[in-house]
């Protein structure tokens, strides 16, 4: 069943401020064009895209939440695929603690890129950092940008191929980066007046039900307030299970497409692969929770 994006929301969007291909203003324009009722720009480890959209003005027909997606380390005792992503909604743009944390992550990303280039060069894939800068623009360089350059230079045919052969974890050009301790990430979001939500839980790789629920309990003890239960490609059964867990643990439900523009051409804003729908009621519940954190003052409209 295909859904009409005009009946829902999308709370997981990436702009050129991180690794998406649309500028923040273009995301807002497209969201209005397709009739979405609410969005959040949640760039990786930066508030720049969200702030840019907010500062440019949000049309009256669209509700907007400030957002960020933070790369955090899994708590002790849990083995995940790479990192755990925590979405922060309704955060203040000028919070010192959150901005200091994001600056550390920015430096980590910048330090990682030359290491990946050196490893690709050693594999016989010569890439130029200046060419990468043309792709990144004002954003923060990440592996998807490197994948785009590899496509441009003819070394791979797709982003998936770049990750599968070279850039993914345990692949020959992979380089690790610093990940914020989980408690620190969640607390920084709360300190900024926001609500911390576990992003795309099925990508954590914790497939055993008891293990995942134990993991979730630990995050809740650290201040987690929600779970991104509605996400492309995870199937109806898993979506239902995450919604059930949200009810069991008094968590907010959120959802989004993880839209990156042309980086993920199979995923469309608002509908993902055509089968995703996030009802507006989840925005309403989330925005109320944010308002309670801020005594009615927050970065949403």
C-alpha positions in Angstrom: 0.0 0.0 0.0 1.4 3.4 -1.0 0.9 6.4 1.2 0.2 10.0 0.5 3.0 12.1 2.1 0.5 14.9 2.5 -1.2 13.0 5.3 1.9 12.6 7.5 5.2 13.8 8.9 8.9 13.1 8.4 11.1 13.6 11.5 14.4 12.2 10.1 15.8 14.3 7.2 19.4 15.1 6.2 20.6 18.2 4.5 23.9 19.4 2.9 25.0 20.4 6.4 25.9 16.7 6.9 25.6 14.1 4.1 22.3 14.9 2.3 22.1 16.5 -1.2 19.4 19.1 -0.6 20.1 22.4 1.2 18.0 23.0 4.3 15.8 25.5 2.4 15.2 23.0 -0.4 14.1 20.4 2.2 11.6 22.8 3.6 10.4 23.7 0.1 10.0 20.1 -0.9 8.2 19.2 2.3 5.7 22.0 1.7 5.3 21.0 -2.0 4.4 17.4 -1.2 2.1 18.5 1.7 3.9 17.2 4.8 2.5 18.5 8.0 5.7 18.4 10.1 9.4 17.8 9.6 12.7 17.8 11.5 16.1 18.2 9.9 18.4 15.9 11.9 21.9 16.2 10.4 24.7 14.0 11.7 26.5 15.6 14.7 25.5 19.2 13.7 22.7 21.7 14.2 23.7 23.8 11.3 21.1 22.5 8.8 18.3 22.7 11.3 19.3 26.2 12.4 19.6 27.4 8.7 16.1 26.2 7.9 14.7 27.7 11.1 16.4 31.0 10.6 15.2 31.2 7.0 11.6 31.0 8.1 9.1 28.1 8.1 5.9 28.5 6.1 2.7 28.5 8.1 1.5 25.2 6.6 4.5 23.3 8.0 5.4 22.4 11.6 9.1 22.3 12.3 11.3 20.8 15.0 15.0 21.5 15.6 17.0 18.3 15.4 20.3 16.5 15.4 21.5 12.9 15.1 24.4 12.1 17.4 26.7 9.1 17.0 27.1 7.5 20.4 28.9 4.5 21.8 26.9 1.6 22.9 26.7 1.1 26.7 29.0 -1.5 28.2 27.9 -5.0 27.6 26.2 -4.5 24.2 27.9 -5.2 20.9 26.4 -3.2 18.1 27.3 -2.9 14.4 29.1 0.4 14.7 27.6 3.2 16.7 24.1 3.9 18.2 22.4 7.0 16.7 20.5 9.2 19.1 18.1 11.8 17.7 17.7 15.0 19.7 14.4 16.9 19.0 13.5 20.4 20.1 17.0 21.3 21.3 18.1 24.9 21.8 20.6 26.0 19.2 22.8 28.0 21.7 23.2 25.4 24.4 26.9 25.4 25.5 27.0 21.7 26.6 25.4 20.3 23.4 27.5 22.6 21.1 30.7 21.6 22.8 29.9 17.9 22.3 29.0 18.5 18.6 32.3 20.4 18.1 34.2 17.3 19.4 32.4 15.1 17.0 33.0 17.5 14.1 36.7 17.4 14.8 36.6 13.6 14.9 34.9 13.5 11.5 37.5 15.9 10.0 40.4 13.8 11.4 38.9 10.6 10.1 38.7 11.6 6.4 42.5 11.8 5.7 42.9 8.3 7.2 40.3 6.9 4.8 41.9 8.7 1.9 45.3 7.2 2.8 43.9 3.7 2.9 42.1 4.2 -0.4 45.3 5.5 -2.0 47.1 2.4 -0.7 44.5 0.3 -2.4 45.2 1.9 -5.7 42.2 4.4 -5.5 43.8 7.9 -5.9 41.4 10.6 -4.6 42.0 14.3 -4.1 40.8 16.1 -1.0 40.2 19.2 -3.0 37.6 17.3 -5.1 36.0 16.1 -1.9 35.6 19.7 -0.8 33.6 20.4 -3.9 31.1 17.7 -2.9 31.0 18.5 0.8 30.4 22.2 0.3 29.6 23.8 3.7 28.9 20.5 5.3 31.1 18.1 7.3 32.8 15.4 5.3 31.7 11.9 5.9 31.9 8.5 4.3 28.8 9.1 2.1 30.7 12.1 0.6 33.7 9.9 -0.1 31.4 7.3 -1.7 30.0 10.1 -4.0 33.5 11.0 -5.0 34.3 7.4 -5.7 31.3 7.2 -7.9 32.2 10.4 -9.7 35.7 9.1 -10.4 34.4 5.7 -11.7 35.7 3.5 -8.9 32.3 2.2 -7.8 28.8 2.4 -9.3 26.9 3.2 -6.1 27.1 4.3 -2.5 26.2 0.8 -1.4 29.0 -0.6 -3.4 31.5 1.8 -1.9 30.5 0.8 1.6 30.3 -2.9 0.8 33.8 -3.0 -0.8 35.8 -0.3 1.0 34.1 2.1 3.5 32.0 -0.1 5.7 33.1 -1.4 9.1 35.8 -4.1 8.7 36.4 -3.1 5.1 39.9 -2.2 3.9 39.5 1.6 3.9 37.4 1.8 7.1 38.7 4.1 9.8 37.0 4.4 13.2 36.0 7.7 14.9 35.2 8.9 18.3 31.7 8.2 19.6 30.2 10.1 22.5 29.5 8.0 25.6 25.8 7.2 25.5 24.9 8.8 28.8 26.7 12.0 27.8 24.8 12.2 24.5 21.4 11.7 26.0 22.1 14.1 28.9 23.4 16.9 26.5 20.2 16.7 24.5 18.2 17.0 27.7 20.4 19.9 28.9 19.5 21.7 25.7 15.8 21.2 26.4 15.3 18.5 23.9 14.0 14.9 23.8 16.4 12.0 23.1 15.1 9.3 20.8 16.8 6.1 19.7 17.2 6.2 15.9 16.5 3.3 13.6 16.8 0.6 16.3 16.9 -2.3 14.0 20.2 -1.0 12.5 21.9 -1.5 15.9 22.1 -5.2 15.1 20.7 -6.4 18.4 18.3 -8.9 16.9 17.6 -11.0 20.0 14.4 -9.7 21.6 15.6 -10.0 25.3 19.0 -8.4 24.5 17.4 -5.5 22.7 14.9 -4.9 25.5 17.7 -5.0 28.0 19.6 -2.5 25.9 16.5 -0.3 25.7 16.1 -0.4 29.5 19.7 0.8 30.0 19.1 3.8 27.6 15.9 4.7 29.4 17.8 4.7 32.7 20.1 7.3 31.1 17.2 9.5 30.0 16.0 8.2 26.7 12.5 9.4 26.0 11.5 7.8 22.6 12.1 5.3 19.9 12.0 5.7 16.1 9.6 2.9 15.7 8.5 3.8 12.1 11.4 3.5 9.7 11.8 2.2 6.1 12.7 -1.4 5.3 12.3 -3.0 8.7 8.9 -4.7 8.0 5.5 -4.5 9.7 6.2 -7.0 12.4 9.3 -5.2 13.7 7.5 -1.8 13.5 4.6 -3.3 15.6 7.1 -4.7 18.1 8.9 -1.4 18.5 5.5 0.3 19.0 4.6 -2.3 21.6 7.9 -1.7 23.4 7.2 2.0 23.4 3.9 1.4 25.1 5.4 -1.0 27.6 8.2 1.5 28.6 6.2 4.7 28.3 8.3 6.0 25.4 7.4 8.4 22.6 7.0 7.0 19.1 8.7 8.8 16.3 9.4 8.0 12.6 11.1 9.2 9.5 12.6 8.2 6.2 16.3 9.0 6.9 16.1 10.9 3.7 19.5 11.9 2.2 18.3 13.1 -1.3 20.3 11.6 -4.2 22.5 9.6 -1.8 19.6 7.3 -1.2 17.4 7.7 -4.3 15.2 4.7 -3.4 13.9 6.6 -0.3 11.6 9.5 -0.9 10.8 12.3 1.6 7.6 11.5 3.6 7.1 8.0 2.3 10.4 6.2 2.2 10.1 3.4 -0.3 6.4 4.2 -0.7 5.2 2.1 2.2 6.1 4.4 5.2 3.6 6.6 6.9 4.1 8.6 10.2 0.9 10.0 11.5 0.8 13.7 12.7 -0.3 12.6 16.2 3.3 11.5 16.9 4.5 15.0 16.2 1.9 16.4 18.5 2.9 14.1 21.4 6.6 14.8 20.8 6.1 18.6 20.7 4.1 18.5 23.9 6.9 16.6 25.6 9.4 19.1 24.4 7.3 22.0 25.7 7.2 20.4 29.1 11.0 20.3 29.1 11.2 24.0 28.3 8.2 25.4 30.2 6.6 26.2 26.8 9.7 27.6 25.2 11.4 25.5 22.5 12.8 25.4 19.0 9.8 24.4 17.1 7.0 26.1 15.2 
